Amino acid sequence: MKKIKITLILVLVILLSGCVKYDLQMQVNTDKSFNFVLIDAMLKEYVGMGTQDKTTKDEYIAKGFEVEDYSDNEYSGLKLTKKYNSIDDVSSPNCGTVEIKNILEQEGDLILFKSQKTNTLTTYTADFTYDLTVDKENEEKDYSSYSDQMYFGYKITLPSNSKIISNNADIVSEDGYTLTWEIEYGEKKNIDFVFTIDDKDVTKTPNNNQNNNNNAQNNTEKEETPPKKEEELEVKVTFSSIISLIIVFGQKACEKWFHN
């Protein structure tokens, strides 16, 4: 109990310092395989306060997660990945509301979606909550300033052979298959979406329309890159030449000053 209290105090300090990144991503592929990725990180100056240590890593590994260190320009922490052969492995007809913050604390099998099957068609319902509200003593406080330095997000990418029935996402991609919710500290957000997949349309390989779009975009960028590189090279050479001239003239000026 003492350990839990200490951890909660540390987490509270970190949250109120505005330094958290908690980014949850899910992806369903056209073969119904399911990927779960969580970035759990904090600002680099707060790393080492005791909330992310080897024991935590070992606990995640014991729960079946692939654990690796995560780092970007501002944040450092853990990247947790878990892959399932099918979304049906994380679905159940009896699934109720899922609190996102408690996903990693679930005992036993991870169940995320409510599923209902009719012949070959399966309907998947997500009823998530992301509760970042504070205690009653602080509920009148404005936490908007903290939100500028924190990121809490949830994103799911659905396959091209699915049909999205409804959603309340904050952001929907142009192709309609990637749904994103962004949550501010101090608020509770309901995350709801429903989609169907017909087993007749399931592929044998985990292709995803999002991946195909990214590949097409990458190919386009590669085709357009050469002239851009030449232009950048010309600018770099010119800038480098100017710097060289400044150095040369600077050295000569210094030599002349010392001689005088």
C-alpha positions in Angstrom: 0.0 0.0 0.0 2.9 2.4 0.8 4.4 1.7 -2.6 1.1 2.5 -4.3 0.8 5.8 -2.4 4.3 6.8 -3.3 3.7 6.0 -6.9 0.5 8.0 -7.0 2.2 11.0 -5.4 4.9 10.9 -8.0 2.4 10.5 -10.8 0.4 13.5 -9.5 3.6 15.6 -9.3 4.5 14.7 -12.8 1.0 15.4 -14.1 0.8 18.8 -12.4 4.3 19.7 -13.8 2.9 19.3 -17.3 5.3 16.8 -18.7 3.4 13.7 -19.7 2.9 12.0 -23.1 0.5 9.1 -23.1 -0.2 8.1 -26.7 -2.3 5.0 -27.4 -2.5 3.6 -31.0 -4.4 0.6 -32.3 -4.4 -0.8 -35.8 -6.7 -3.4 -37.4 -5.3 -4.9 -40.6 -7.2 -6.4 -43.5 -6.5 -10.0 -42.3 -8.1 -8.9 -38.9 -4.7 -8.9 -37.1 -4.6 -6.3 -34.4 -1.7 -4.2 -33.2 -1.6 -2.3 -29.9 1.1 0.4 -29.3 1.4 2.6 -26.2 3.9 5.4 -25.8 4.2 6.1 -22.0 6.8 8.9 -21.6 7.6 12.1 -19.7 9.8 15.1 -20.2 13.5 14.1 -20.1 14.3 16.2 -17.1 11.8 14.1 -15.0 13.1 10.7 -16.0 14.5 8.7 -13.1 11.8 9.8 -10.6 10.9 6.2 -10.1 7.7 5.7 -12.1 9.4 4.0 -15.0 12.1 1.5 -13.9 13.3 -2.0 -14.7 10.6 -3.6 -12.5 7.9 -1.8 -14.6 9.5 -3.1 -17.8 9.6 -6.7 -16.4 5.9 -6.4 -15.4 4.9 -5.3 -18.9 7.0 -8.1 -20.4 5.3 -10.6 -18.1 2.0 -9.4 -19.5 3.1 -10.2 -23.0 4.2 -6.8 -24.2 7.3 -6.1 -26.3 9.0 -3.3 -24.4 11.6 -0.9 -25.8 12.9 2.5 -24.8 11.3 5.5 -26.4 12.8 8.9 -27.0 12.0 12.0 -29.1 13.1 15.6 -28.9 11.3 16.2 -25.6 10.1 13.0 -24.1 11.7 9.8 -22.9 10.0 6.6 -21.6 8.7 3.3 -22.8 7.1 2.0 -26.0 4.8 -1.0 -25.4 3.7 -3.2 -28.3 1.4 -6.2 -28.4 0.3 -8.0 -31.5 -2.7 -10.3 -31.9 -3.5 -12.7 -34.7 -7.1 -11.3 -34.8 -9.1 -8.5 -33.3 -11.5 -11.2 -32.1 -8.8 -12.1 -29.6 -9.5 -8.7 -27.8 -13.3 -8.8 -28.4 -16.2 -10.4 -26.5 -20.0 -10.3 -26.7 -19.9 -9.3 -23.0 -17.4 -6.4 -23.1 -18.5 -3.3 -21.3 -17.0 0.2 -20.9 -13.2 0.2 -21.0 -11.3 2.9 -19.2 -8.2 3.6 -21.3 -6.0 4.5 -18.3 -6.6 1.1 -16.8 -5.9 -1.0 -19.9 -2.5 -2.0 -18.7 -3.8 -2.9 -15.3 -6.4 -5.4 -16.6 -5.9 -8.9 -15.2 -6.2 -11.8 -17.6 -7.0 -11.4 -21.3 -7.2 -7.9 -22.7 -10.8 -7.3 -23.9 -11.4 -4.0 -25.7 -14.4 -4.4 -28.1 -17.9 -5.7 -27.9 -18.5 -8.1 -30.8 -21.7 -9.3 -32.3 -21.6 -11.8 -35.2 -24.4 -12.4 -37.7 -23.5 -15.0 -40.3 -20.1 -13.8 -41.7 -20.5 -10.2 -40.6 -19.1 -9.1 -37.2 -20.0 -5.8 -35.7 -17.3 -4.3 -33.3 -18.3 -1.6 -30.8 -15.8 0.5 -28.8 -17.1 2.0 -25.7 -14.0 3.7 -24.1 -13.6 6.5 -21.6 -10.5 8.5 -21.0 -10.9 10.0 -17.6 -8.4 12.8 -16.7 -10.6 14.6 -14.2 -9.2 15.8 -10.9 -10.5 15.5 -7.3 -13.3 17.7 -6.1 -11.0 20.1 -4.2 -9.3 21.1 -7.5 -12.1 20.7 -9.9 -12.5 24.5 -10.2 -8.9 25.0 -11.2 -8.1 25.8 -14.8 -5.7 23.2 -16.2 -5.5 24.5 -19.7 -1.9 25.7 -19.1 -0.9 22.2 -18.2 -2.4 20.8 -21.4 0.0 22.8 -23.5 2.8 20.7 -22.2 1.1 17.3 -22.1 -0.3 15.0 -24.7 -3.0 12.4 -24.1 -4.2 10.8 -27.3 -5.9 7.8 -28.8 -5.8 6.8 -32.4 -7.2 3.8 -34.3 -6.6 2.9 -37.9 -9.2 0.5 -39.4 -8.7 -1.6 -42.5 -10.0 -0.8 -46.0 -12.3 -3.9 -45.9 -14.1 -2.6 -42.9 -17.2 -0.3 -42.8 -17.3 2.4 -40.2 -20.9 2.8 -38.9 -20.4 5.6 -36.5 -17.8 7.5 -34.5 -17.3 10.6 -32.4 -13.6 11.2 -33.3 -12.0 14.7 -33.0 -10.1 14.1 -36.2 -10.9 11.8 -39.1 -8.3 11.1 -41.9 -9.1 12.0 -45.5 -9.7 8.3 -46.3 -12.0 8.0 -43.3 -10.2 5.0 -41.8 -8.0 6.7 -39.1 -9.8 8.1 -36.1 -8.1 10.3 -33.5 -9.2 11.7 -30.2 -7.2 14.3 -28.2 -7.8 14.6 -24.5 -7.0 17.6 -22.3 -6.0 17.1 -18.7 -8.9 17.8 -16.3 -11.6 16.4 -18.7 -13.3 13.1 -19.2 -13.9 12.0 -22.8 -16.1 9.3 -24.2 -14.6 7.5 -27.2 -17.2 5.7 -29.2 -17.1 4.0 -32.6 -18.7 1.1 -34.4 -17.4 -0.8 -37.4 -18.1 -4.0 -39.2 -15.9 -6.6 -41.0 -17.2 -9.3 -43.2 -15.2 -12.5 -43.1 -15.7 -12.9 -46.8 -13.6 -9.8 -47.3 -10.8 -10.7 -45.0 -7.4 -11.1 -46.7 -4.6 -13.6 -46.0 -2.0 -10.9 -45.6 -2.1 -7.9 -43.2 -2.3 -5.2 -45.8 -3.9 -2.0 -44.7 -5.2 0.9 -46.8 -3.3 3.3 -44.6 0.0 1.5 -45.3 -0.8 1.6 -49.0 -1.5 5.3 -48.9 1.8 5.9 -47.1 3.7 3.9 -49.6 2.2 5.8 -52.5 2.9 9.0 -50.8 6.5 7.9 -50.2 7.0 7.0 -53.8 5.6 10.4 -54.9 8.0 12.1 -52.5 10.9 10.1 -53.9 10.1 11.1 -57.4 9.9 14.7 -56.5 13.1 14.6 -54.3 15.9 14.9 -56.9 15.2 18.5 -58.1 14.6 19.5 -54.5 18.0 18.0 -53.4 19.8 19.8 -56.2 18.2 23.1 -55.1 19.1 22.4 -51.5 22.7 21.5 -52.5 23.1 24.8 -54.4 21.9 26.7 -51.4 24.2 24.8 -49.0 27.2 25.3 -51.3 26.5 29.0 -51.5 26.1 29.3 -47.8 29.2 27.2 -47.2 31.2 29.4 -49.5 30.1 32.6 -47.7 31.1 31.0 -44.4 34.5 30.1 -45.8 35.1 33.6 -47.0 34.1 35.1 -43.7 36.6 32.7 -41.9 39.4 33.6 -44.4 38.8 37.3 -44.1 38.5 37.0 -40.4 41.9 35.2 -40.1 43.6 37.8 -42.3 42.1 40.6 -40.3 43.3 39.0 -37.0 46.8 38.5 -38.5 47.0 42.1 -39.6 45.8 43.3 -36.2 48.5 41.2 -34.4 51.2 42.4 -36.7 50.2 46.1 -36.1 
